[in-house]
């Protein structure tokens, strides 16, 4: 493989001119390592060639086409044909249509439903594929995530006929039959307040007629959409039903859904996000009336996990571009990656990505335990809900912060559209917003804590710490044990506080919970590497995360010389 470092000890970034020269699976030691640990040997063997193929595809043609779509080839709404008839079609450039074909062809949605696999395919497989695609084109992976969400809801709650007629379209590997999904949730008067939904559903025979508006519908021309509508007069979310709303009806006619206009967005311009009018649109009830929000919440769980992965993936791409650029850029007589502040920035970037993977891997595992392997319990579900909110909140923010740091490391070039960094930042900014803002995620955490979620969260931390017996990790282990005790006290204090006080503390507590959970599991991942490979790199990552998040030296760390050449080479260059 030209320009590859996969057979070398560590990574020589100077062999690449840009991130596109790498294979985003074969040349990503972090991604490979999590695939190897958390997929069975037979499953990894079954999917590994597609992982490698997707790593190359994303880095090359998909990313190249993304540049055109972002700058000159954004979707356009064609409301009327030349006869003046309303057609509501969205035009996409030919390159993007090829990305759709190639992207879904990786199995990013269909693998979960692969009947030929040696065992049931865990969501970890789909997540790894999604991660690599997110490094290239977040505008495309938005429809992918929505398709995953719609498919998951039909898998869990759809009737046999709905699964035969529509789940099959979302999960087929035949590009001629495949259709994309959508989840139309937001209304102008509601936003995050889903209980304010006003769209109404009136039963008519074997279906319902839906009337109302959707204010922000991404992938708005999706063939297989799910949407909420009010089925009775019960207040808030109790009166909502969830409906399958196909774009094309069984008789071949177009459903009564009008696209009013497309949103002119800051980033993720490849996805057509629009305003919809439902004018007596045909909808098929999913599950039971009045349980619509419960079902849609499961779709949100999938999309929030995808959003977390997207943020970490953008961070990884931004890091890759920055570390390559700083290895080539000469100033003041040397490459700028030899300067201590540049090294510190790169070390903190990769450490935060490692921490992100430590928590998102456990989130995916818990999701699989519950939804793939059926090991469900009230405690497991509560822990999964908390992890999803924490990962979505901080994973999203990580993409923004690392993309911004990458621009700075490029200097003025980082602000120029000929480099990928401006697009990465513009695409990253949406992740903290959609599928629930940081405030909403923090409130979700507090809500779950009030329903008994504190005990399974802290119990997981204690069990994990109890498994860490490596002598070299005991100092950090004891520090983290003390932090867990402090967290238990803070949680107890929070649960004894009135609602206003809980809301005021929610985000700060969520930050502490993320930092601590990432630290504990990063330390456990470090022990695994020490035991099985004799590799202490991840132990150094855990050490750096502790310094970034838990240590408060009297000089505020101003004179701390924590990042030397050895630390830089170990963490950044994987040596």
C-alpha positions in Angstrom: 0.0 0.0 0.0 1.7 3.3 -1.1 2.4 5.9 1.6 1.2 3.5 4.4 2.8 3.2 7.7 0.8 0.2 9.0 3.9 -2.1 9.0 6.1 0.4 10.8 6.7 0.9 14.5 4.7 4.0 15.2 3.5 6.5 12.7 5.7 8.7 10.5 3.2 11.4 9.5 5.7 13.0 7.1 5.0 10.2 4.6 1.6 11.8 4.0 0.9 15.2 2.5 -2.7 15.2 3.9 -5.1 13.0 5.7 -6.4 11.6 2.4 -3.2 9.7 1.9 -3.9 7.4 4.9 -6.3 4.5 5.1 -8.7 5.6 7.9 -9.0 2.1 9.3 -5.6 0.4 8.5 -3.7 3.5 9.6 -5.8 4.3 12.7 -4.4 2.3 15.6 -7.1 3.5 18.0 -10.0 2.3 15.8 -8.2 -1.0 15.0 -7.6 -1.6 18.6 -11.2 -1.2 19.7 -12.4 -3.4 16.8 -10.0 -6.1 17.9 -10.9 -6.0 21.6 -14.7 -5.7 21.3 -15.5 -7.8 18.3 -15.3 -11.6 18.4 -12.5 -13.2 16.4 -15.0 -14.6 13.9 -16.9 -11.3 13.5 -13.8 -9.3 13.0 -12.6 -11.7 10.4 -16.0 -11.4 8.6 -16.0 -7.6 8.5 -12.4 -6.6 8.5 -11.9 -6.4 4.7 -15.0 -4.0 4.6 -13.5 -1.9 7.4 -10.3 -1.5 5.3 -12.2 -0.9 2.1 -14.3 1.8 3.8 -11.2 3.4 5.3 -9.8 3.9 1.9 -13.1 4.8 0.3 -13.9 7.5 2.9 -10.4 9.0 2.7 -10.4 9.2 -1.1 -13.5 9.4 -3.3 -16.1 10.2 -0.6 -14.0 13.0 0.9 -13.1 14.4 -2.5 -16.8 14.5 -3.6 -17.7 16.1 -0.2 -15.6 19.2 -1.1 -17.8 19.8 -4.2 -21.1 19.2 -2.4 -20.1 21.6 0.4 -19.0 24.4 -1.9 -20.9 24.2 -5.1 -23.1 21.2 -5.2 -25.6 21.6 -2.3 -29.1 20.1 -2.7 -31.7 22.2 -4.4 -35.5 22.1 -4.0 -37.5 21.7 -7.2 -41.1 22.4 -6.2 -42.8 22.5 -9.6 -42.2 20.9 -13.0 -42.5 22.8 -16.2 -46.2 22.2 -16.3 -46.7 24.0 -13.0 -47.4 20.8 -11.1 -46.1 20.5 -7.6 -43.4 17.7 -7.5 -41.4 18.5 -4.4 -38.2 16.9 -5.6 -34.7 17.5 -4.2 -31.9 17.7 -6.7 -28.5 16.2 -5.7 -25.3 16.4 -7.7 -24.1 13.3 -9.3 -21.1 13.0 -7.0 -23.2 13.0 -3.9 -25.5 10.3 -5.4 -22.4 8.2 -6.0 -21.5 8.8 -2.3 -24.9 7.5 -1.3 -24.4 4.4 -3.3 -20.9 3.8 -2.1 -21.7 4.8 1.5 -24.6 2.5 2.0 -22.7 -0.2 0.1 -20.2 -0.4 3.0 -22.9 -2.1 5.1 -23.2 0.9 7.5 -26.9 0.2 7.9 -27.4 -3.3 6.5 -24.7 -5.2 8.5 -26.9 -5.3 11.5 -29.5 -7.3 9.5 -27.0 -9.6 7.7 -28.4 -13.1 7.9 -25.2 -14.7 6.5 -22.9 -13.5 9.3 -21.3 -16.1 11.5 -23.2 -14.6 14.5 -25.6 -11.8 15.2 -23.9 -8.6 14.1 -23.4 -6.2 16.9 -24.0 -2.5 16.5 -20.3 -2.0 17.1 -19.8 -3.0 13.5 -22.1 -0.4 12.1 -20.6 2.2 14.5 -17.1 1.6 13.2 -18.2 2.0 9.6 -20.2 5.2 10.5 -17.2 6.6 12.3 -15.0 6.4 9.2 -17.7 7.9 7.0 -18.1 10.8 9.4 -14.5 11.7 9.0 -15.2 12.5 5.4 -18.8 13.7 5.0 -21.0 14.5 8.0 -23.6 15.8 5.6 -24.0 12.3 4.2 -23.8 10.5 7.5 -26.7 12.4 8.9 -29.1 10.5 6.5 -27.2 7.4 7.4 -27.9 7.9 11.1 -31.5 8.7 10.4 -31.8 5.6 8.4 -30.3 3.6 11.2 -32.8 5.1 13.6 -35.8 4.5 11.4 -34.7 0.9 10.8 -34.1 0.3 14.5 -37.6 1.5 15.4 -39.2 -0.7 12.8 -37.0 -3.6 14.0 -38.2 -3.1 17.6 -41.8 -2.0 17.3 -42.9 -2.3 13.7 -45.5 -4.8 12.6 -44.5 -7.8 10.5 -45.9 -6.1 7.4 -44.1 -2.8 8.1 -40.9 -4.7 8.5 -41.5 -6.6 5.2 -42.5 -3.6 3.2 -40.2 -0.9 4.7 -37.5 -2.2 7.0 -36.4 -4.3 4.0 -36.0 -1.1 1.9 -33.7 0.5 4.5 -31.5 -2.6 5.0 -31.2 -4.0 1.5 -27.7 -4.2 0.0 -29.2 -3.8 -3.5 -28.7 -0.1 -4.5 -31.6 -0.3 -7.0 -34.0 -1.1 -4.2 -32.4 0.7 -1.2 -34.2 3.7 0.3 -33.2 6.2 3.0 -34.9 6.9 6.2 -35.8 10.0 8.2 -37.1 11.0 11.6 -39.3 14.1 11.5 -39.6 15.4 15.0 -39.1 19.1 15.4 -42.0 21.6 15.2 -41.5 25.4 15.3 -43.4 25.9 18.6 -41.7 22.9 20.3 -38.1 22.4 19.4 -36.8 20.2 22.3 -40.2 20.4 23.9 -41.7 17.4 22.0 -44.8 17.5 24.1 -45.8 20.7 22.3 -46.3 18.7 19.0 -49.4 19.9 17.2 -49.5 17.7 14.2 -52.7 15.8 14.3 -53.5 12.2 13.3 -57.1 11.1 12.3 -57.8 7.4 11.9 -59.2 6.4 8.5 -59.5 2.6 8.0 -56.1 0.9 8.1 -54.2 4.2 8.3 -54.2 7.7 9.6 -54.3 11.1 8.0 -51.6 13.4 9.3 -51.9 17.2 9.2 -49.4 19.7 10.5 -46.0 21.2 10.0 -42.4 20.0 10.7 -40.0 22.8 11.1 -36.6 21.2 10.8 -36.7 17.8 8.9 -33.3 16.6 7.8 -33.2 14.2 4.9 -36.6 15.7 4.2 -37.2 13.7 1.0 -36.6 10.4 2.7 -38.7 7.5 1.4 -39.2 5.9 4.8 -39.9 8.5 7.4 -41.2 8.2 11.0 -42.9 11.1 12.6 -44.9 12.0 15.7 -48.5 13.2 15.6 -51.2 13.8 18.3 -53.8 10.9 18.4 -55.9 12.2 21.4 -56.3 15.1 23.8 -54.0 13.8 26.5 -51.4 16.4 27.4 -47.7 16.5 26.6 -46.1 13.4 25.1 -48.9 11.1 26.4 -51.1 12.0 23.5 -48.6 11.2 20.8 -48.4 8.3 18.4 -45.5 7.4 16.1 -46.3 6.9 12.4 -44.5 5.4 9.4 -45.0 8.0 6.7 -43.7 6.8 3.3 -42.9 9.3 0.6 -44.4 7.0 -2.0 -47.7 5.2 -1.3 -48.3 1.5 -2.2 -50.2 2.5 -5.3 -47.2 4.4 -6.6 -48.7 7.9 -5.9 -46.8 10.6 -3.9 -47.9 11.1 -0.3 -49.4 14.4 0.6 -46.2 16.0 2.0 -45.0 19.3 0.7 -41.4 20.6 1.1 -41.9 24.3 1.8 -38.2 25.2 1.5 -34.7 23.9 2.3 -32.7 25.4 5.2 -29.5 27.4 4.3 -27.2 25.9 6.9 -23.8 26.8 8.2 -22.5 23.2 7.6 -23.5 19.7 6.8 -24.8 21.2 3.5 -25.0 17.8 1.8 -28.1 16.8 3.7 -31.4 18.4 2.6 -32.9 19.8 5.7 -36.3 21.3 5.1 -39.7 22.6 6.3 -42.6 20.2 5.7 -46.3 20.6 5.4 -48.4 17.4 6.0 -51.6 17.9 4.2 -53.6 14.8 5.2 -50.5 12.6 4.6 -51.0 8.9 5.0 -49.3 7.5 8.1 -49.3 3.9 9.4 -49.3 3.6 13.2 -46.2 2.0 14.7 -47.1 0.0 17.8 -49.8 1.4 20.1 -51.4 4.8 20.2 -50.1 7.0 23.0 -46.6 5.3 23.1 -45.2 7.4 20.2 -42.7 9.3 22.3 -41.4 6.1 23.9 -40.8 4.6 20.5 -39.2 7.8 19.2 -36.9 8.0 22.2 -35.4 4.7 21.0 -34.7 6.3 17.6 -33.1 9.3 19.5 -30.9 6.8 21.4 -29.5 5.6 18.0 -29.1 9.0 16.5 -27.5 10.4 19.7 -24.9 7.6 19.6 -24.3 8.5 16.0 -23.9 12.1 16.8 -21.3 11.3 19.5 -19.4 9.2 17.0 -19.5 12.0 14.5 -18.0 14.5 17.0 -15.2 12.1 17.9 -14.6 11.2 14.2 -14.3 14.9 13.2 -11.9 15.4 16.1 -9.8 12.5 14.8 -9.8 13.8 11.2 -8.9 17.3 12.5 -6.1 15.8 14.6 -4.8 13.8 11.6 -4.7 16.9 9.4 -3.0 19.0 12.1 -0.3 16.4 13.0 0.6 15.9 9.3 0.7 19.7 8.6 2.8 20.5 11.7 5.3 17.8 10.6 5.8 19.5 7.3 5.6 23.2 8.2 8.9 24.8 8.9 9.3 28.0 10.8 12.2 29.6 12.7 14.5 26.9 11.4 12.6 23.8 12.4 9.3 21.9 11.9 6.7 23.5 14.2 5.8 20.1 15.7 9.1 20.4 17.7 7.8 23.4 19.6 6.5 22.6 23.1 3.1 24.4 22.8 2.4 22.6 19.5 3.3 19.3 21.0 1.2 20.0 24.0 -1.8 20.8 21.8 -1.4 17.6 19.8 -1.0 15.5 22.9 -4.2 17.0 24.5 -6.1 16.4 21.2 -5.2 12.7 21.0 -5.7 12.3 24.8 -9.2 13.7 24.5 -9.9 11.4 21.5 -8.7 8.4 23.6 -11.0 9.5 26.5 -13.9 9.8 24.0 -13.3 6.3 22.7 -13.1 4.9 26.3 -16.6 6.1 27.0 -18.2 5.6 23.6 -17.0 2.0 23.4 -18.8 1.3 26.7 -21.9 3.1 25.4 -21.9 0.9 22.3 -21.3 -2.3 24.4 -24.2 -1.4 26.7 -26.4 -0.7 23.7 -25.5 -4.1 22.2 -26.0 -5.9 25.5 -29.6 -4.5 25.7 -30.7 -4.4 22.1 -28.6 -7.0 20.3 -28.1 -9.7 23.0 -31.2 -9.1 25.1 -29.4 -8.7 28.4 -31.8 -6.1 29.5 -32.6 -4.8 33.0 -33.8 -1.6 34.5 -30.3 -0.9 35.8 -28.6 -1.6 32.4 -31.1 0.6 30.6 -30.6 3.5 33.0 -26.8 3.2 32.6 -27.1 3.2 28.8 -29.4 6.3 28.9 -26.8 8.2 31.0 -23.9 7.1 28.8 -25.7 8.1 25.6 -26.4 11.6 26.9 -22.8 12.1 28.3 -21.3 10.8 25.0 -23.6 12.9 22.8 -22.9 16.0 24.9 -19.1 15.8 25.2 -18.4 13.9 22.0 -20.1 16.6 20.0 -18.2 19.4 21.8 -14.9 17.5 21.2 -15.4 17.7 17.5 -15.8 21.5 17.7 -12.9 22.1 20.0 -10.4 19.9 18.2 -11.4 21.3 14.8 -10.8 24.8 16.1 -7.4 23.8 17.5 -6.5 22.2 14.1 -7.3 25.5 12.4 -4.9 27.3 14.7 -2.2 24.8 14.2 -2.5 25.4 10.4 -2.2 29.2 10.9 -3.7 31.2 8.2 -3.9 28.2 5.9 -6.3 26.6 8.3 -8.8 29.3 7.6 -8.7 28.8 3.8 -11.3 26.6 2.1 -8.6 24.9 0.1 -7.8 23.0 3.3 -10.4 20.7 4.9 -10.3 22.4 8.3 -13.0 25.1 7.7 -15.4 22.5 6.6 -14.6 20.3 9.6 -15.4 23.1 11.9 -18.6 24.1 10.1 -19.8 20.5 10.1 -18.8 19.9 13.7 -20.9 22.9 15.1 -24.2 21.2 14.4 -23.5 18.2 16.5 -23.9 20.0 19.9 -27.3 21.3 18.6 -29.3 18.6 16.9 -30.6 15.5 18.7 -30.8 17.5 21.9 -28.4 20.3 23.0 -25.9 20.1 25.8 -28.5 21.5 28.3 -31.0 18.8 27.2 -28.5 16.1 27.6 -27.6 17.3 31.1 -31.3 17.3 32.0 -31.7 13.8 30.6 -28.9 12.7 32.9 -30.5 14.3 36.0 -33.9 12.8 35.0 -32.3 9.3 34.9 -30.5 9.9 38.2 -33.9 10.7 39.8 -35.2 7.4 38.5 -32.5 5.3 40.1 -29.7 5.8 37.7 -27.1 6.9 40.2 -26.5 3.4 41.6 -25.8 1.6 38.3 -23.5 4.4 37.2 -21.3 4.4 40.3 -21.5 0.6 40.6 -20.0 0.3 37.1 -17.2 2.6 38.1 -16.4 0.6 41.2 -16.5 -2.7 39.4 -14.2 -1.4 36.8 -11.7 0.0 39.4 -11.8 -3.3 41.3 -10.5 -5.1 38.1 -7.4 -2.8 37.9 -4.6 -4.6 39.7 -1.5 -3.5 37.7 1.0 -2.1 40.1 1.9 0.7 37.8 -1.7 1.9 37.7 -2.4 1.9 41.4 -1.7 5.5 42.1 -4.2 6.7 39.5 -6.7 4.0 40.6 -6.7 5.3 44.1 -7.2 8.9 42.9 -10.1 7.8 40.9 -11.6 5.8 43.7 -11.6 9.0 45.8 -13.3 10.8 42.9 -16.0 8.2 42.7 -16.7 8.7 46.4 -17.0 12.4 45.8 -19.3 11.8 42.9 -21.6 9.6 45.1 -21.8 12.5 47.6 -22.6 15.0 44.9 -25.3 12.8 43.4 -26.9 12.4 46.8 -26.8 16.1 47.4 -28.3 16.7 43.9 -31.2 14.3 44.5 -32.0 16.1 47.7 -32.2 19.4 46.0 -35.3 21.1 44.6 -35.9 21.1 40.8 -34.5 24.5 40.1 -31.3 23.7 41.9 -31.0 20.4 40.1 -31.3 22.1 36.7 -28.7 24.7 37.7 -26.2 21.9 38.6 -27.0 19.5 35.8 -24.4 20.5 33.3 -21.6 20.8 35.8 -22.4 17.4 37.2 -22.6 15.9 33.7 -19.1 17.2 33.0 -17.8 15.6 36.1 -19.5 12.3 35.3 -18.1 12.3 31.7 -14.6 13.1 32.9 -14.6 10.4 35.6 -16.2 7.7 33.6 -13.8 8.3 30.7 -10.9 8.2 33.2 -11.9 5.0 34.9 -12.5 3.1 31.6 -9.4 4.6 30.0 -7.5 3.2 32.9 -9.1 -0.2 32.4 -8.2 -0.1 28.7 -4.6 0.7 29.7 -4.5 -2.3 32.0 -5.8 -4.5 29.1 -3.0 -3.2 26.9 -0.4 -3.8 29.5 -1.6 -7.4 30.2 -2.0 -8.5 26.6 0.5 -6.5 24.7 3.0 -5.0 27.2 2.0 -1.6 25.8 2.0 1.3 28.2 0.9 4.0 25.7 -2.7 4.0 26.9 -1.5 4.2 30.5 0.2 7.5 29.5 -3.1 8.6 27.9 -4.8 8.0 31.2 -2.1 9.9 33.1 -2.5 12.9 30.7 -6.3 12.8 31.1 -5.9 12.9 34.9 -3.7 16.0 34.5 -6.1 17.7 32.2 -9.2 17.1 34.3 -8.5 16.3 37.9 -5.2 17.8 39.0 -5.1 21.4 40.2 -1.4 22.4 41.0 -0.8 25.6 42.9 0.9 27.2 39.9 -2.1 26.2 37.7 0.2 24.0 35.8 2.1 26.9 34.2 5.5 25.5 35.0 4.6 21.8 34.7 6.8 20.1 32.2 4.4 17.2 31.6 4.8 16.9 27.9 8.3 16.0 26.8 9.5 14.5 23.5 8.9 10.9 24.8 5.3 11.7 25.8 4.7 13.3 22.4 6.2 10.4 20.5 4.3 7.8 22.6 0.9 9.4 22.4 0.9 11.3 19.1 3.2 9.0 17.1 2.2 5.7 18.7 5.8 4.8 19.3 
